[in-house]
Amino acid sequence: MNSITLDKINKLKGYGLHLISIENKKPKSKRIGKNGSTDYSWKFADPEHEKFLEWSDDDLLKHDIGVNHEASRTVAVDFDCEEALKFKDLIPDTLTVSSTYDGITKVRQKIFKLATDVEEVHESFPKANSKHQQKDGTVIEQLAHTQSWIDGGNRFISTDIPPKTLDKQEYESLRASIRKVYALSMFTRLYPKKDTNRDHFRLTLAGVLNLETKWNYKEKKEFVEKLCKAAGDKEVGKAVEKLKRVEKNIERGVDKIWGTQHMSEILGRLGQDGGMDFVDAIRDPSFEEPETNEEEDKIDYSKTIAFSDLDDFVTTDFPKPSYIIEPLVSDQSIVEIVGASGVGKTMWGLAIAGAISTASGLLGMTSIGGPRPVLYVEGELPAADIQIRVNGMFEKINRKCDPKMFYVSSLQQQLKINDAGFTPIQTEQGLIEIENAMLEIKKRTGKMPVVFIDNISCLAPGLKENDSDAWSPIINKFVKWKNMGSTVFYFHHLNKSNDSSGSTMQDRTIDMVLRMRKPDNKQKIKTFEKQGVQAIVDFGKWRLHDNSKHAQEHMLICEDWKWQKLPVLTSDEIEIIRMVNEELDVKEMAKQIDLAEKTIYKKIKRLKDEGVITNGTDKQTIDRKTKEVC
C-alpha cells in the first residue's frame, strides 16, 4: 500500500525539497520542452525557461517519492556498503532515509541543504569508473547532480527533521568526514585477520596517520579507536601506543617511518594502481612522497647479460661446491627448515650454527674447511633467551668460539635503533639491510657468512604465503646470496597438511627442505625432560642426497644440548636403548617399562640386528658387571 500522503508531501516541500515521482525504484518519465522529447524530469530542466519541472500533488500521491538534488540544492551522503555504515555517526545529524529488508533496518542516506553561495560536488569513493571501484565496489557517495528515492515501498524517513543547511566551511568539513569514512571502511575491510600480523599493521598505520595527515593527536586517536572497534581488534591500547611512539620518533627526527608504500606491501595491494586511494582520501595535500632515484628507473638499452662460448665456459675455473658439514651442510646452498611451532627448529638451527662457527662437527658428521662465520637473524625471541641458548650450546659442545665467527641480530637490537624493528624481508629494503651486514662480516673475516633467517613469519609479516609473486623477492635474493658464496638457512612453519606453508614456488630453487614433526604418542619418549627436543626428521627435498641413506627419516632428540640421531622407534624401544646404555639388566628394565622379559630380549636382538645397539656381545642375558649387552 502506498504510504505517501498529502501532509507528508507538504512537509517535505516545506523543507525546501524538489520532489519527483518514483516508480519501481526509478524516477518516472514525463514530456518536457516544446520539442516533445521524453526523459526523466529530475534530470532535465525546461529548455525554454531553464526551470526544473514541478510534479503535481496528484502525480506525487500515485507513487513513491524522490528528491531532485540539483533543483533542491541538496546533497545526499549515500552509504553503499556494510563497512561504511559502521561509521555513519561521523556524518552529522540531518534528514535521514532508511530502508527495511527482511526485518533489518539500515540507514541509506543523510540529506543536507547547501547555502546559496556553496558550489555542490558530486563524487563517489572509490572514484566512479576507476579500477578500484570495479574491484572494491562503491563504498560511499555524495550525490549532488542526481536524484534519490526517499519514501515509499521499503524506504522511509527515519530522522524527520529539516535538512541541515551547510555553509562553505561546514560543507568542506562534511566532505572531509566522507573521505574519512571511506578510509575507515577500506582499512576495516583489509584489516589483518590474524593477531600475529596486526602489530606490524598498527605500527605502519601510525606512520601513515602521523606522516601524511594534518590531524591533531585527538583526531588520529579517535580514528585508530574507531577502526579497531570496527575490525574487532581488542588490542586498542597497542594501536594507540604505536601512534604515540611514532609521533615521538618524528619529533626526534627519526627518518625511517613506514607509510603508505609499506602499508601497500602489508595489505598486498602493490603497484601504482594497487588500490591505496583510500589513503589519498585523508592525506594532507601538501604531503610529498619520498623521492625516488629516477636514474635507477631508466632502462639502459646498451647493457647485456654475461655469456661465453662452450670452450670458454667449460674451461673457466668456477668455485666448486663443497661441504661445510658433510653431508648435512653444503657450501653455497639454500636450506629450508620447516616444522610445527615448538618442535625445536631454533634449537636445531643454533646447533648447526655452533658447529659451523667452531668446525666441531655434528652428530658424527665432520666439519670441512675450518670455522666459517655465521649470521643468525632471529626475529622473535627476546635477546636474553638467545644469549642463554647460545651460551648453553657452546658450553655443552666444549668448544670456544672465535667472536668474529658468530654474529647475532635480534629484534631487541633493532628496536634500539628503530622502533619499527626489522624492515620486512619481503621488501628490497629489508633484504638489502641483511645483505649489507653479510658484506660487513666478509670484510671482517674474509669469508661470506652462513646466514640463518629465523623465521619467515616474523621477519616477513603480512607475507601472502600462497602468492608466488610475494615469495619472488625473498627467494631471488637468497639465490643471489648463494651465488655470492653464502649458504642460507631459513625457517618456516607447517601447514595443515604437514607441508611447508605457502606457495610451492619457494621450493623450486632451494637445495634442501628439512622437515621436523612432533612424534605421536607411540613414538614420544615419556621420561624425556619437557625442555628437550623430540622431532621426527625427513627431507622433502635434498638435491645432493635424494633417496640416499642420508635422507632416511629419523628421530632427532636433544636434552641439555646433547643431540642424538636415532631410527624412528617406539617409545618402549627408545627406553630400552637408554637403559642398555645405563647397564640395567632385563629384570630391572621390565619393572620400568612394564614389558615381559621375553619381549625385551626380542626387541634388544632386533635393535642389534639393525645396528642401533652396537656395544657388547650376543648373550642370553644382560650382565651389568661384564658390561656386555646382547
C-alpha positions as CSV (number, residue, x, y, z in Angstrom):
1,M,0.0,0.0,0.0
2,N,1.3,3.5,-0.9
3,S,2.3,5.3,2.2
4,I,2.6,8.8,0.6
5,T,0.2,11.3,2.0
6,L,-0.5,15.0,1.1
7,D,0.7,16.0,4.6
8,K,4.0,14.3,4.0
9,I,4.4,15.9,0.6
10,N,3.7,19.4,2.0
11,K,6.1,18.8,4.9
12,L,8.9,17.7,2.6
13,K,8.2,20.7,0.2
14,G,8.4,22.8,3.3
15,Y,11.9,21.5,3.9
16,G,12.8,23.1,0.5
17,L,12.9,19.7,-1.3
18,H,12.1,19.5,-5.1
19,L,10.0,16.3,-5.1
20,I,9.7,13.8,-8.0
21,S,7.7,10.7,-8.6
22,I,9.4,7.3,-8.3
23,E,8.1,4.1,-9.8
24,N,9.9,0.7,-9.5
25,K,12.9,2.5,-7.8
26,K,13.3,4.8,-10.8
27,P,12.0,8.3,-11.4
28,K,9.0,8.4,-13.7
29,S,9.4,9.8,-17.3
30,K,7.5,12.9,-18.4
31,R,7.3,15.0,-21.5
32,I,9.1,18.3,-21.2
33,G,10.0,21.1,-23.6
34,K,8.5,22.1,-26.9
35,N,10.4,19.5,-28.9
36,G,8.4,16.7,-27.4
37,S,11.3,14.8,-26.0
38,T,10.7,12.4,-23.2
39,D,13.1,11.9,-20.4
40,Y,13.3,11.8,-16.6
41,S,12.0,15.0,-15.2
42,W,14.6,15.1,-12.4
43,K,17.5,15.2,-14.9
44,F,16.5,18.0,-17.4
45,A,15.3,21.5,-16.9
46,D,12.5,23.1,-19.0
47,P,14.6,24.0,-22.1
48,E,12.6,27.2,-22.6
49,H,12.6,28.6,-19.1
50,E,15.6,26.7,-17.6
51,K,13.5,25.6,-14.6
52,F,13.0,22.2,-13.2
53,L,9.6,20.7,-14.0
54,E,7.3,20.6,-11.0
55,W,5.3,17.5,-10.3
56,S,1.7,17.9,-9.3
57,D,0.5,16.6,-5.9
58,D,-1.7,14.1,-7.7
59,D,1.3,12.7,-9.6
60,L,3.3,12.5,-6.4
61,L,0.5,10.7,-4.5
62,K,0.4,7.9,-7.1
63,H,3.9,6.6,-6.5
64,D,6.9,6.7,-4.2
65,I,8.7,10.0,-3.6
66,G,12.2,11.1,-4.6
67,V,14.1,14.3,-4.4
68,N,15.9,16.1,-7.2
69,H,19.2,17.3,-5.5
70,E,20.2,19.8,-8.2
71,A,16.8,21.5,-8.1
72,S,16.7,21.4,-4.3
73,R,20.3,22.4,-3.8
74,T,20.8,19.4,-1.6
75,V,23.5,16.7,-1.4
76,A,22.9,13.2,-0.1
77,V,25.6,11.1,1.6
78,D,24.9,7.5,0.3
79,F,26.2,4.6,2.4
80,D,26.9,1.8,-0.1
81,C,28.5,-1.0,2.0
82,E,28.3,-2.5,5.4
83,E,31.7,-1.2,6.5
84,A,30.6,2.4,5.7
85,L,27.5,2.0,7.9
86,K,29.7,1.3,10.9
87,F,30.9,4.9,10.7
88,K,27.6,6.7,9.9
89,D,27.8,8.6,13.1
90,L,30.8,10.6,11.7
91,I,28.2,12.3,9.4
92,P,26.2,15.0,11.2
93,D,22.5,14.5,12.1
94,T,20.1,15.7,9.4
95,L,17.1,14.4,7.4
96,T,17.9,10.7,7.2
97,V,16.4,8.0,4.9
98,S,16.4,4.3,5.9
99,S,15.2,1.0,4.4
100,T,13.9,-2.2,5.9
101,Y,14.5,-5.6,4.2
102,D,13.9,-9.0,5.8
103,G,13.2,-7.2,9.1
104,I,16.6,-5.4,9.1
105,T,16.6,-1.6,9.1
106,K,19.6,0.2,7.6
107,V,20.4,3.9,7.1
108,R,20.6,4.6,3.4
109,Q,21.2,8.4,3.1
110,K,21.7,11.6,5.0
111,I,20.5,14.7,3.1
112,F,21.8,18.2,3.5
113,K,20.9,21.6,2.1
114,L,23.6,23.9,0.8
115,A,23.8,27.7,1.3
116,T,23.3,29.7,-1.9
117,D,27.0,30.5,-2.3
118,V,28.2,26.9,-1.9
119,E,29.1,25.0,-5.1
120,E,28.0,21.4,-4.8
121,V,30.2,18.4,-5.8
122,H,29.1,15.0,-7.0
123,E,31.7,12.3,-6.1
124,S,32.0,8.7,-5.2
125,F,34.6,6.6,-3.3
126,P,36.4,4.8,-4.9
127,K,36.2,7.2,-7.8
128,A,33.5,6.3,-10.4
129,N,34.7,4.1,-13.2
130,S,38.1,3.5,-11.6
131,K,39.8,0.1,-11.3
132,H,39.4,0.5,-7.5
133,Q,35.6,0.9,-7.8
134,Q,35.4,-2.1,-10.1
135,K,37.4,-4.2,-7.7
136,D,36.1,-3.0,-4.4
137,G,32.6,-1.8,-5.2
138,T,31.3,1.7,-4.2
139,V,31.9,2.4,-0.5
140,I,30.3,5.8,0.0
141,E,28.9,8.5,-2.4
142,Q,28.0,12.2,-2.3
143,L,25.0,12.7,-4.6
144,A,24.5,16.3,-5.9
145,H,23.5,16.3,-9.6
146,T,21.1,13.3,-9.4
147,Q,18.1,12.1,-7.5
148,S,17.4,9.9,-4.5
149,W,14.4,7.7,-3.6
150,I,13.5,8.8,-0.1
151,D,10.0,7.5,0.8
152,G,7.5,4.7,-0.1
153,G,7.9,1.0,-0.5
154,N,10.6,-0.2,1.9
155,R,12.1,3.3,2.2
156,F,11.1,5.7,4.9
157,I,12.4,8.9,6.5
158,S,13.9,7.7,9.8
159,T,15.0,11.1,11.1
160,D,12.3,13.5,10.1
161,I,14.0,16.9,10.6
162,P,14.7,19.7,8.1
163,P,17.9,19.0,6.2
164,K,20.9,20.7,7.9
165,T,22.0,23.8,5.8
166,L,25.7,23.9,5.3
167,D,27.9,27.0,4.6
168,K,31.2,26.7,2.8
169,Q,33.2,25.7,5.8
170,E,30.6,23.2,7.0
171,Y,30.4,21.7,3.6
172,E,34.2,21.2,3.4
173,S,34.0,19.6,6.8
174,L,31.3,17.2,5.6
175,R,33.4,16.2,2.6
176,A,36.4,15.6,4.9
177,S,34.2,13.3,7.0
178,I,33.0,11.4,3.9
179,R,36.7,10.8,2.9
180,K,37.4,9.7,6.5
181,V,34.5,7.2,6.4
182,Y,35.9,5.8,3.1
183,A,39.4,5.4,4.6
184,L,38.0,3.7,7.7
185,S,35.7,1.5,5.7
186,M,38.6,0.2,3.5
187,F,41.0,-0.2,6.4
188,T,38.3,-2.2,8.2
189,R,37.8,-4.4,5.1
190,L,41.5,-5.0,4.8
191,Y,42.5,-5.3,8.5
192,P,44.7,-8.3,9.1
193,K,42.6,-11.2,10.4
194,K,45.5,-12.9,12.3
195,D,46.7,-11.4,15.6
196,T,50.3,-12.2,14.5
197,N,50.1,-9.8,11.6
198,R,48.3,-7.0,13.4
199,D,51.1,-5.4,15.4
200,H,53.0,-4.6,12.2
201,F,49.9,-3.2,10.6
202,R,49.2,-1.0,13.7
203,L,52.8,0.4,13.5
204,T,52.5,1.2,9.8
205,L,49.1,2.8,10.3
206,A,50.6,5.0,12.9
207,G,53.2,6.1,10.4
208,V,50.6,6.9,7.8
209,L,48.5,9.0,10.1
210,N,51.4,10.8,11.6
211,L,53.3,11.5,8.4
212,E,50.5,12.0,5.9
213,T,47.6,13.7,7.6
214,K,47.2,17.2,9.1
215,W,45.2,15.8,12.0
216,N,45.9,16.6,15.7
217,Y,46.6,13.8,18.1
218,K,42.9,13.6,19.3
219,E,41.7,13.1,15.8
220,K,44.3,10.4,15.0
221,K,43.5,8.6,18.3
222,E,39.7,8.6,17.5
223,F,40.4,7.3,14.0
224,V,42.5,4.4,15.4
225,E,40.0,3.6,18.2
226,K,37.0,3.5,15.7
227,L,39.0,1.3,13.3
228,C,40.0,-1.2,16.0
229,K,36.4,-1.4,17.2
230,A,35.0,-1.9,13.7
231,A,37.7,-4.5,12.8
232,G,37.2,-6.5,16.0
233,D,40.7,-5.7,17.3
234,K,40.6,-5.8,21.1
235,E,44.2,-4.6,21.4
236,V,43.2,-0.9,21.1
237,G,45.8,0.1,23.6
238,K,48.6,-1.3,21.4
239,A,47.4,0.7,18.4
240,V,47.3,3.9,20.4
241,E,50.7,3.2,21.9
242,K,52.2,2.8,18.4
243,L,50.6,6.2,17.5
244,K,52.4,7.9,20.4
245,R,55.7,6.2,19.7
246,V,55.8,7.1,16.0
247,E,54.8,10.7,16.9
248,K,57.8,10.9,19.2
249,N,60.1,9.4,16.6
250,I,59.1,12.1,14.1
251,E,59.7,14.8,16.8
252,R,63.2,13.3,17.4
253,G,64.0,13.4,13.6
254,V,63.9,9.6,13.0
255,D,63.7,9.4,9.2
256,K,62.8,5.7,8.9
257,I,59.0,5.8,9.4
258,W,56.8,3.4,7.4
259,G,54.0,5.0,5.4
260,T,51.6,4.2,2.5
261,Q,54.2,2.4,0.4
262,H,54.9,-0.1,3.2
263,M,51.2,-0.3,4.0
264,S,50.5,-1.4,0.4
265,E,53.0,-4.3,0.9
266,I,51.4,-5.4,4.1
267,L,47.9,-5.4,2.5
268,G,49.1,-6.9,-0.7
269,R,47.8,-4.0,-2.8
270,L,51.0,-3.3,-4.7
271,G,51.8,-1.2,-7.7
272,Q,50.7,2.2,-9.0
273,D,47.1,1.0,-9.2
274,G,47.2,-1.2,-6.2
275,G,44.2,0.4,-4.6
276,M,45.5,2.6,-1.8
277,D,43.4,5.7,-2.9
278,F,41.6,5.5,0.4
279,V,44.9,6.8,2.0
280,D,44.8,9.6,-0.6
281,A,41.4,10.5,0.7
282,I,42.7,11.5,4.1
283,R,46.2,12.6,3.1
284,D,47.4,16.2,3.6
285,P,47.5,17.6,0.0
286,S,50.9,19.2,0.8
287,F,52.4,15.8,1.7
288,E,55.2,14.8,-0.6
289,E,56.0,11.1,-1.3
290,P,59.7,10.2,-0.6
291,E,61.8,10.9,-3.6
292,T,62.9,8.1,-5.8
293,N,66.0,7.8,-7.9
294,E,64.8,8.4,-11.4
295,E,68.1,7.3,-12.8
296,E,67.6,3.8,-11.3
297,D,64.3,3.5,-13.1
298,K,65.7,4.3,-16.5
299,I,66.4,1.3,-18.8
300,D,69.9,1.0,-20.2
301,Y,69.3,-0.4,-23.7
302,S,73.1,-1.0,-24.2
303,K,73.6,-3.5,-21.3
304,T,73.7,-7.2,-21.9
305,I,74.0,-10.4,-19.9
306,A,77.4,-12.0,-19.4
307,F,77.9,-15.1,-21.6
308,S,80.6,-17.2,-23.1
309,D,81.0,-19.9,-25.8
310,L,81.3,-23.6,-24.9
311,D,85.1,-23.9,-24.9
312,D,85.5,-20.8,-22.7
313,F,82.7,-21.9,-20.3
314,V,83.9,-25.5,-19.7
315,T,87.5,-24.3,-19.2
316,T,86.7,-21.5,-16.8
317,D,87.7,-22.2,-13.2
318,F,84.5,-21.5,-11.2
319,P,84.4,-22.2,-7.5
320,K,83.4,-25.8,-6.9
321,P,80.5,-26.6,-4.4
322,S,81.9,-28.2,-1.2
323,Y,80.8,-29.3,2.2
324,I,80.8,-27.3,5.4
325,I,79.5,-30.2,7.4
326,E,79.4,-33.4,5.4
327,P,76.8,-34.4,4.3
328,L,74.3,-32.1,6.0
329,V,75.5,-28.6,5.1
330,S,77.0,-27.9,1.6
331,D,78.6,-24.6,0.7
332,Q,76.6,-22.2,-1.5
333,S,73.2,-23.8,-0.8
334,I,69.7,-22.8,0.3
335,V,68.1,-24.8,3.1
336,E,64.6,-24.6,4.4
337,I,64.0,-25.9,8.0
338,V,60.2,-26.3,8.3
339,G,58.3,-27.5,11.3
340,A,55.5,-27.0,13.8
341,S,55.7,-24.4,16.5
342,G,57.7,-25.7,19.5
343,V,59.2,-28.6,17.7
344,G,62.8,-27.3,18.2
345,K,63.6,-25.6,14.9
346,T,65.6,-22.8,16.6
347,M,67.5,-25.2,18.9
348,W,68.5,-27.3,15.9
349,G,69.4,-24.2,13.9
350,L,71.6,-22.9,16.7
351,A,73.3,-26.3,17.0
352,I,74.1,-26.2,13.2
353,A,75.3,-22.6,13.6
354,G,77.5,-23.5,16.5
355,A,79.1,-26.5,14.7
356,I,79.8,-24.3,11.6
357,S,81.3,-21.5,13.6
358,T,83.7,-23.8,15.5
359,A,84.2,-26.5,12.9
360,S,83.3,-29.1,15.6
361,G,81.1,-31.4,13.5
362,L,77.6,-32.5,14.4
363,L,76.1,-35.9,15.2
364,G,79.2,-37.7,13.9
365,M,79.3,-35.6,10.7
366,T,82.6,-34.0,10.0
367,S,83.2,-30.2,9.5
368,I,85.2,-29.4,6.4
369,G,87.5,-26.4,5.8
370,G,87.7,-25.0,9.3
371,P,85.4,-22.5,11.0
372,R,83.0,-20.3,9.0
373,P,81.4,-17.1,10.1
374,V,77.7,-17.3,10.9
375,L,75.0,-14.5,10.9
376,Y,71.9,-15.6,12.9
377,V,68.9,-13.3,12.3
378,E,66.3,-14.0,15.0
379,G,63.0,-12.1,14.6
380,E,61.0,-13.3,17.6
381,L,62.8,-14.4,20.8
382,P,64.0,-11.9,23.4
383,A,67.7,-11.3,23.2
384,A,68.2,-12.7,26.7
385,D,66.7,-16.0,25.6
386,I,69.0,-16.2,22.7
387,Q,72.0,-15.4,25.0
388,I,71.1,-18.3,27.3
389,R,70.7,-20.7,24.4
390,V,74.0,-19.7,22.7
391,N,76.0,-19.8,25.9
392,G,74.5,-23.2,26.8
393,M,75.2,-24.6,23.4
394,F,78.9,-23.6,23.4
395,E,79.4,-24.8,27.0
396,K,78.0,-28.3,26.2
397,I,80.0,-28.8,23.0
398,N,83.0,-27.7,25.0
399,R,84.3,-25.6,22.2
400,K,85.4,-21.9,22.4
401,C,84.1,-19.9,19.5
402,D,86.1,-17.1,18.0
403,P,83.8,-14.0,18.5
404,K,84.4,-13.0,14.9
405,M,82.8,-16.3,13.7
406,F,79.4,-15.9,15.3
407,Y,77.1,-12.9,14.8
408,V,73.5,-12.5,16.1
409,S,70.9,-10.0,15.1
410,S,67.8,-9.9,17.3
411,L,64.6,-8.0,17.4
412,Q,65.6,-6.2,20.6
413,Q,68.8,-4.9,18.9
414,Q,66.7,-3.5,16.1
415,L,64.3,-1.7,18.4
416,K,67.2,0.2,20.0
417,I,67.9,1.9,16.7
418,N,64.5,1.8,15.0
419,D,61.1,1.5,16.8
420,A,59.7,-0.4,13.8
421,G,62.1,-3.4,14.4
422,F,63.3,-5.3,11.4
423,T,62.4,-4.0,8.0
424,P,60.2,-6.8,6.4
425,I,62.3,-9.0,4.2
426,Q,59.6,-9.3,1.5
427,T,60.8,-5.8,0.7
428,E,64.0,-4.9,-1.1
429,Q,65.0,-2.6,1.7
430,G,64.7,-5.3,4.3
431,L,66.8,-7.7,2.2
432,I,69.4,-5.1,1.5
433,E,69.9,-4.4,5.2
434,I,70.7,-8.1,5.8
435,E,73.0,-8.2,2.7
436,N,74.9,-5.2,4.0
437,A,75.5,-7.0,7.3
438,M,76.8,-10.0,5.4
439,L,79.2,-7.9,3.4
440,E,80.5,-6.2,6.6
441,I,81.1,-9.7,8.1
442,K,83.0,-10.7,5.0
443,K,85.2,-7.6,5.4
444,R,86.0,-8.6,9.0
445,T,86.6,-12.3,8.3
446,G,87.4,-12.7,4.7
447,K,84.6,-15.2,4.2
448,M,80.9,-14.9,3.3
449,P,78.8,-15.9,6.4
450,V,76.3,-18.7,6.6
451,V,73.0,-16.9,7.2
452,F,70.1,-18.1,9.3
453,I,66.7,-16.4,8.8
454,D,64.6,-17.4,11.8
455,N,61.8,-17.1,10.9
456,I,59.8,-16.1,7.8
457,S,56.5,-15.5,9.7
458,C,58.2,-12.9,12.0
459,L,60.7,-11.4,9.5
460,A,58.2,-11.1,6.7
461,P,55.0,-10.0,8.4
462,G,51.9,-9.9,6.2
463,L,53.6,-12.0,3.5
464,K,50.9,-13.6,1.3
465,E,52.3,-17.1,1.5
466,N,50.2,-18.6,-1.2
467,D,51.2,-15.9,-3.7
468,S,54.2,-16.9,-5.7
469,D,54.9,-13.3,-6.6
470,A,55.1,-12.4,-2.9
471,W,57.9,-15.1,-2.4
472,S,59.9,-14.0,-5.5
473,P,61.9,-11.1,-4.0
474,I,62.9,-13.3,-1.0
475,I,63.9,-16.4,-2.9
476,N,65.6,-14.4,-5.6
477,K,67.7,-12.7,-3.0
478,F,68.6,-16.0,-1.4
479,V,69.7,-17.3,-4.8
480,K,71.9,-14.1,-5.2
481,W,73.5,-14.7,-1.7
482,K,74.1,-18.3,-2.6
483,N,76.0,-17.2,-5.7
484,M,77.9,-14.6,-3.7
485,G,79.4,-17.6,-1.7
486,S,77.0,-17.9,1.2
487,T,74.8,-20.7,2.5
488,V,71.3,-19.7,3.6
489,F,69.1,-21.4,6.1
490,Y,65.5,-20.1,6.5
491,F,62.9,-21.3,9.0
492,H,59.2,-21.7,8.2
493,H,56.1,-23.3,9.6
494,L,54.0,-26.3,8.6
495,N,50.5,-26.0,7.1
496,K,47.6,-28.3,8.0
497,S,48.9,-31.0,5.6
498,N,52.3,-31.1,7.4
499,D,54.0,-29.5,4.4
500,S,55.8,-26.2,4.1
501,S,53.2,-23.4,4.3
502,G,52.6,-21.2,1.2
503,S,53.4,-21.3,-2.5
504,T,55.5,-24.2,-3.9
505,M,57.5,-21.5,-5.8
506,Q,59.8,-21.3,-2.7
507,D,60.9,-24.9,-3.1
508,R,61.9,-24.8,-6.8
509,T,65.3,-23.1,-6.3
510,I,66.3,-24.3,-2.9
511,D,68.6,-27.3,-2.3
512,M,67.2,-28.9,0.8
513,V,63.9,-29.0,2.7
514,L,64.4,-30.4,6.2
515,R,61.1,-31.1,7.9
516,M,60.7,-31.5,11.7
517,R,57.4,-33.1,13.0
518,K,56.4,-33.8,16.6
519,P,56.3,-37.5,17.4
520,D,53.0,-39.1,18.1
521,N,52.2,-40.7,21.4
522,K,53.7,-44.1,20.4
523,Q,56.9,-42.5,19.4
524,K,57.3,-39.9,22.1
525,I,59.9,-40.6,24.9
526,K,57.7,-40.4,28.0
527,T,60.6,-39.9,30.5
528,F,62.2,-37.2,28.5
529,E,62.6,-33.8,30.1
530,K,59.9,-31.3,29.0
531,Q,62.5,-28.8,27.7
532,G,64.2,-31.3,25.5
533,V,63.7,-31.6,21.7
534,Q,62.0,-34.6,20.2
535,A,61.4,-34.5,16.4
536,I,60.8,-36.8,13.5
537,V,63.0,-35.5,10.7
538,D,62.6,-36.2,7.0
539,F,63.7,-34.5,3.8
540,G,61.1,-33.2,1.3
541,K,64.0,-32.3,-1.0
542,W,67.7,-32.8,-0.9
543,R,69.3,-32.1,-4.2
544,L,72.6,-33.8,-3.4
545,H,71.3,-36.9,-1.5
546,D,67.7,-37.6,-2.5
547,N,66.9,-41.3,-2.0
548,S,70.3,-41.9,-0.3
549,K,70.8,-43.4,3.2
550,H,71.4,-39.8,4.4
551,A,67.9,-38.8,3.5
552,Q,66.2,-41.6,5.5
553,E,63.6,-40.5,8.1
554,H,65.0,-40.5,11.6
555,M,64.3,-39.3,15.2
556,L,66.3,-36.3,16.4
557,I,66.4,-35.8,20.2
558,C,68.3,-33.3,22.4
559,E,68.4,-32.8,26.1
560,D,70.7,-30.2,27.7
561,W,72.3,-29.7,24.2
562,K,73.3,-33.3,23.9
563,W,72.0,-34.3,20.4
564,Q,71.3,-37.8,19.2
565,K,70.1,-39.2,15.9
566,L,68.0,-42.4,16.2
567,P,65.9,-44.5,13.9
568,V,62.2,-43.8,14.2
569,L,61.3,-46.1,17.1
570,T,58.6,-46.6,19.5
571,S,58.9,-45.0,22.9
572,D,59.5,-48.5,24.5
573,E,62.4,-49.2,22.2
574,I,63.9,-45.8,22.9
575,E,63.6,-46.5,26.6
576,I,65.3,-49.9,26.2
577,I,68.2,-48.2,24.4
578,R,68.5,-45.7,27.3
579,M,68.5,-48.5,29.9
580,V,71.0,-50.6,27.9
581,N,73.4,-47.5,28.0
582,E,72.8,-47.3,31.7
583,E,73.7,-51.1,32.0
584,L,70.4,-52.2,33.6
585,D,69.6,-55.9,33.4
586,V,66.4,-57.2,31.8
587,K,64.5,-57.6,35.1
588,E,65.1,-54.0,36.0
589,M,64.0,-53.0,32.5
590,A,60.8,-54.9,32.8
591,K,59.9,-53.1,36.0
592,Q,60.4,-49.7,34.4
593,I,58.6,-50.1,31.1
594,D,56.0,-52.8,32.0
595,L,57.1,-55.3,29.3
596,A,57.7,-59.0,29.6
597,E,61.3,-60.0,29.8
598,K,60.9,-62.2,26.7
599,T,59.6,-59.2,24.7
600,I,62.5,-57.1,25.9
601,Y,65.0,-59.8,24.7
602,K,63.4,-59.8,21.3
603,K,63.5,-56.0,21.0
604,I,67.2,-55.9,22.0
605,K,68.1,-58.5,19.4
606,R,66.2,-56.7,16.7
607,L,67.9,-53.4,17.6
608,K,71.3,-55.1,17.5
609,D,70.5,-56.6,14.1
610,E,69.6,-53.2,12.8
611,G,72.8,-51.7,14.2
612,V,71.0,-49.5,16.7
613,I,72.7,-51.3,19.6
614,T,76.4,-51.9,18.8
615,N,78.3,-52.5,22.0
616,G,78.8,-55.8,23.7
617,T,78.5,-59.4,22.5
618,D,75.5,-61.6,21.9
619,K,74.4,-63.3,25.2
620,Q,71.2,-64.6,26.7
621,T,71.3,-62.0,29.4
622,I,72.4,-58.6,30.2
623,D,75.0,-58.5,32.9
624,R,75.9,-55.1,34.2
625,K,79.2,-56.5,35.8
626,T,80.6,-57.6,32.5
627,K,79.2,-54.5,30.7
628,E,78.2,-56.7,27.7
629,V,74.9,-56.1,26.0
630,C,73.1,-58.6,23.8
